[in-house]
């Protein structure tokens, strides 16, 4: 489980591509890697990955074909950086909202609006996915727990403060970038349940 509070960014220093499989290695400073062990979970842009090798600050992870296709991790190149969060421990403060690290799909940035001391980013999703996007609700974007601002058709926005822009990739994101999305599981469960109930009533 993750809290959606990104701890920092890590550089991708090596990528070993094989058929339908990939291993990538990030440089994780000691401040974020202390106590890390093989088998531990670390979120990369909101995607839960398992540590497979530790060599000092260089930490390796394996990515299966499904992960490479479903998330933005398959497009990474050496020198890119990813948002990183270590798995939450029992008793940790939940500063964002509970996240599983299971990416639902990828959204595309459609607009970026910079104003003094904050940035508004608009995202586009497939129409069928917008039922899980509610104004003032939670959403996970590249591992960040964020509050949804406005919702218009297939678009929604989030408003980002300087701390988020400095600590995460959102300070560098631009129009056209693809962002990992994890819907709030409680919202998803409620929407799906209501749909099933209404469908059952219609049939009966």
Buried (B, 14 or more C-beta within 10 A) or exposed (E): BBBBBBBBBBEBBEBEEEEEEBBBBBBBEEEBBEEBEEEBBBBBBBBBBEBEEBEEBBBBBBBEEEBBEBBBBBEBEEEBBBBBBBBBEEEEEBEBBBBBBBBBBBBEBBEBEEEEEEBBBBBBBEEEBBBBBBEEBBBBBBBBBBEBBEBEEBBBBBBBEEEBBEBBBBEEBEEEBBBBBBBBBEBBEEBEEEEEEEEEEEEE
